[in-house]
């Protein structure tokens, strides 16, 4: 006889497979993302993003092959008041707007005249905050050169850590794109603009004085906002004497199963003119590939005794996402100066294979994920349709359903 709980499970799965998605009038945009859109006559496009009081936002909109379109943008605070507006012949920019409220902000994109039509590109960079751009941007270290491509209305954001008293030199140059006029902006950890520059083929920020400790943002863009092209960007940071360093970071075991012990070990920790006071260990909570020091990433713990090496050991609970995770370590010396973060990657496995959400229980929330991929036949490693292809057959079908049923309601308190 078939258990009634499996009958209910199957009925729910059927309902999930025929229920379509719902859509909102506003579209969410995240820092570092570029949106493409089309404005019709009399149309207003609205984008939303979350921010905290004290953050800053840079927004750029550029037309794409639509010479009659005159892009205009408005930034509205959570209470509805207008923060800032701009419009231009082919692009419009809101530069490092100060955000005084916490909540959901609204970006309104439209044609300034209201009766022209055309395509546009729109980008947002929020500082502080994660940068979510898989192709351009992300962390950059001193001595490194990055290559990128700027699209219409595109902002590429790079981040680096510095101590107060350091200085930074930044150079951007176009690569075979004569129409591109490179521009760079350097933003401090509090969001204020440190320095900007632009030029016909290159732009430079020479030995900018860095007065704060934390994560700095470099924004690369086309000065006009509507040209495209390849570029190369480099950073050189002159450090305050005696900044500590970490040679390597390792995790063990790898992979680790949720609820089991994980050890992070920093090696080669040193300071040329003093002593190391502690090493902090972090997890990349928002999974953007670099360390956020404004509360975005989770501080796992600190080591203050180097007798057996700088390390942290703790239980991997039910909150770290299953799959690939990234960990960081940074060292502080007796002068209060911090090292650049050192990172490593490690894999976290679920306690139960059918726990797709990684909360150490298999319930209706996991079933809803299973329903989204029911009868999909395009599952590929390493994602395997968010893990729902349990037997790795490239399809989600009855075989996976039988395996899912074995874990059903495990970890759920009676």
N, C-alpha and C positions, 0 to 999 in steps of 0.2 A: 504494500500500500504506500502511495506517495504521501509524504508528510505535508500537512496543510501549510506549514511555514514556507515550503518550497513552492507550493501552488501560488501563495501570495507573492513570493519572490518573482515568479514567472509573470504574473499579471502586471506587477509593477514594471518589470522590464519591458513588456509589450507596450504599456502606456508611455514609457519614456521614449521608446523608439519612434512613436508617431506624434510626439509633442514637439512643435517647432519652436524656434527661438523667439524671444521678444526683443523689441527695439525701442530705444529711447530717442527723444528729439535731439538731445545733446550727445556728442561723442567725446570720450575721454582722450586726453593727450598726456603723455608722460615726458619728463625731462629728457632731452636728447632725441626726441622723436620728430620726424617730419611727416606731415599729413598732406595729401593731395586732395583737391576738391574742385568743384565747378559751381560757379555762381550764375544763376539764372536771373532774369529781370525781376527786380524787387525782392531778391532772396537774401536771407541772412543765415549764415552758417555759424553754429555755436559749438565751442569746445570747452571742456571743463578740466581743471586739475586741482589737486589738494595742496595746500601750503600752510605753513605756520607763520605767526606773527614774527617779523624780523627777517624773513626770507626775502629774496629779490627774484625778479623774473625778467628775462630777456625774450622778446617775441619778434619774429620776422615773418612777413608775408611778401611773396613776390609773384608777379604774373608769369604765366607760361604760354608764350606764343599768342597772347591776346592783347594787341596794342591798344585796343579801345578800353580795356578794363583799367580802372584806377583803384588799386587795392586800398582798403581802409580797415583798420583794426581798432577795437575798443577792449579795454581790460576792465572788468567789473569785479568789485569785491564781494565777499559772501553776503553783505547786507544790501547789495544791489547798486551801491554808489560807484560812479565811474572813477577808476584809479588814474587812467591815462588813455589818450587816443592819438592816432597818427594816420595820415594818408599821404599818398604820393602818386606820381605818374605811372610808375611801374612796380614800386615796392613801398612798404611802410614798416617802421620799426618802433618798438617800445624797448628802450635801453635800460636795463637794470632797474626796473620799477620797484620801489620800496613797498613791501606788503605788510600792512599794519594789523591785519586780522588773521585769525586762524579759521580755516574752513575751506569751502569749495569756491574757487574763482572761475569766472566765465570769460572766455575770449570770443568776441563777435567779429567775424570776417564778412565783409560785404564790398560791393562796388560803391565808391564814394558818391557817385551821382545817383545810383539806384536803378539805372535803366540799361547799363552796359553788362555784357556777359563775358565769361571766359574762365579758363583754368588758372589755378594758383597752387603754390606750395607754401605751407605754414609750419614753422618750427618753434619749439619752446625749450629754454634752458632755465631751470630753477636752481638757485644757489642759496643755501646748501641743499644737497639732495643727490639721489642716484642719477647716473647718466645711462640711459637705455638705448644704445645705438650699436647693433651688432656689427656694423660695417665700418664706421668711422668714429673716432673719439675713444674715450676711456682713459685709463691711467697712463702716464708717461713719466719716465725717470730721467734724471740728469744724464746728458750724453746720448740720449736716444733720439732717433729720427722716425717720425711717423709719416705714412703716405695716406692720402684720403681723396675723396671726390665730393665736390660741393654741387648740389643741385639747386634749382630755383627755390628761393625762400628757405634755404637750408642753413642751419647752425650746427657746427660740429664742436663738441665740448670735450676738452681734455683736462685731467686732474692730476695734481701732484702735491705731495706733502712738503711743508717747509716749516722751519722754526723762525721766530721773530729775530731779525738781524741778518737773515740770509738775503741774498740778492739773486735775481733771475734774469737771464737773457733769452729771448724767444725770437725765432726767425721763421717766417713763412714765405715760400716762393712758389709761383705757378709753374706747372710742368706742361708745356706744349698747349697751353690754353690762353691765347693772346687776349681774349675778351675778358677773362677773369681778372678782377682787381682785388688781390688778397687783402684782407683786413683781419686784425687780431685784437682781442680785448683780454686783459688780465683782471680777474675778479678776486678779491680777498675772501677769506673764509666767511666773513659776515655779509658778503654779497656786494660790497662797495667796489666800484671800478678803481683799480690801481693805475692803469695806463692803457692807452689804445694807440694804434697806428694803422695806416693803410698806404698802399702805393700801387703804381701801374703794374708791376710784376712781382713785387715783394713788399714785406712789411717787417719791422723790427721793433722789439721792446728791449732797450739797452740797460742792463744792470738795474732793473727796477728794485727799489728798496722794499723789502717785505717786513711789515711791522707787526704782523700777527702770526701766531703758531696755529697750524691747521691745514686744511685742504684748500688749495687754490684752484681756480677754474681758468682755463684758456679757451676762449671762444674763437673759432676760425670761421670766416664767412666771406662771401663776395661783398665788397663795399656797397655796390649798387643793389644787391639783393635779388637780382633776377638773371645773372649770368652763371654759367656752369663751368666746371673744369677740375683737373687734377692739381694737387698741391703736395708740397713736402713741408713738414713742420718739425723744428728741433727745439730742445730745451737744454740750457746749461744753468745749473744752480750752484752758486758759490756759498758754501755752508759756513756757519759760525764754527770757529775752531773747536775741535774735540767732540763733534757730534758722534754719538754711538752708532755702531753698526751691528747687523745680524747677518751671518753668512748663509744660513739655511734654516728651513723649517720642515719638519716631517711629522706625519701622523701615523699612529699604530693602535690597533690593527687597521688594515685597509683591504677590503671593506669592513665596516663595523655595523652590527645589527642594533637597531634602536633598543634602548634600555640596557645596553652593555657599556663597559668602560672604554673610553677613548683617551689616548695620551698624545699631546702635542709637545714636541721637543724643539727648542731653538738652540742651534749650535753656532759656534764662532761669534759669540756675543762679546763685544769689546768696546772700549772707549780709550782714545789715545792720551787724554789728559786728565782722567779722573776714574771714577768707579761706577759700575752699573748698580742702580738702586732696585730696579724691578723690570720685569718683562710682562707685558699684557698680551693675552691671547683672545682672539675674537673669531666669530663666525660671520660669514658674508650673508646676513639675513635676507637682504633684498636681491642677492644673487646678481649683482651688477659687475662683479669682477674686481672691485677695489674697495679699500677700507673707508667707510663713512664714520667720521668722528663726531657727528652731530646727533647721535642716538639711533641712527638707522640700523647699525650693525650691533650684534649682541656681544658684550664682554663676557667671555666664559669664565675668566679668572686671571689672577696674576701670580707670578712666581717671584719670590724675593730672596731666595737662597740658592746660590750656584754650586753648593757642595756636591750635589749629584746631577748637575746640569740644570739649565733653565727649562722647566717643563710644567705642564698642567695636566692633571688627570681628573676626569669626571665622567659621569654617566650621560650617555646620549639619550635624552628623553624622547617624548613623542612629538616635539615641536619642530625639530630640524626637518626640512623636506627630504623625502627619500630621493635617491639618485645622487648626482654629483653635487658636492658641496665644496666651498673654498674657505680656508682658515687663514688667519693672519697673526703675526706676532710683531710687536714693536718694543724697543727697549728705552728706558729712561735713565740718564746718568745723574750724578750728584749735583749738577748745575740745573737740573730740570729740563734738559734738552732731550728730545725724542729722536729715535732713528727713523729712517724710512721703513715702512711696513715690509715684511717678508711674508710670502704666501706659499701655500701648497694646496693641492686638490685631494679630496678623499670622497669615497662613496659610502652612502648610508643605505642599508637594506631595511625593509619593513619587517616587523615581527611576524606579520601574516602576509603572504603574497597577495591576497585580495584586498589588502588595505591600501587603496590607491591614493588616499588623501594623507597618509602618514600620521594618523592620530592614534595608532595602536588599537584600533577597533574596526570591525567590519560591520557596517550598518547601512541604512538607506541612503546615506550620503555617498558611500562607495558604489551602491547600486545605481545611483543616478549617473555617476561617471561611466559605469559599465554600459548603461543604456545609451549613452551618447555615441558609443563605438560599436554597438550591436550590429553584426553582419558587415562590419568594415573589412575589406580585404586588401588594404594597403599598409598594413602595420610593418614598420621597419625598425631595426635596432638604431640607437640604444633606447629609444622611447617606448617602442612596442605599443603604440596607441595609449599612452599614459599608463602602461602596465597592464591594460585590460586583456591583451593577447598573452594570457598566462602561460600557454604552452609553446609560444614563439612559432606559431604556424603561419604567420603573416596575415591571419584573419581572426576575427572575434566571432565565435560561433558556439555551438552546443558543447564542444569539448571544454572551452573556457568557462562556460556556464556551470558545468559539472564541478570544475575545480573551484570556482567561486563559491558554490554551495557548500563545499567542505569547510570554508572559513566563515560562513554566514553566522553573524552575531557573536563571533569570538571577540573577547575583550570588552564586550558590552555587559555592564552590570545588570543583574537580574532585577 
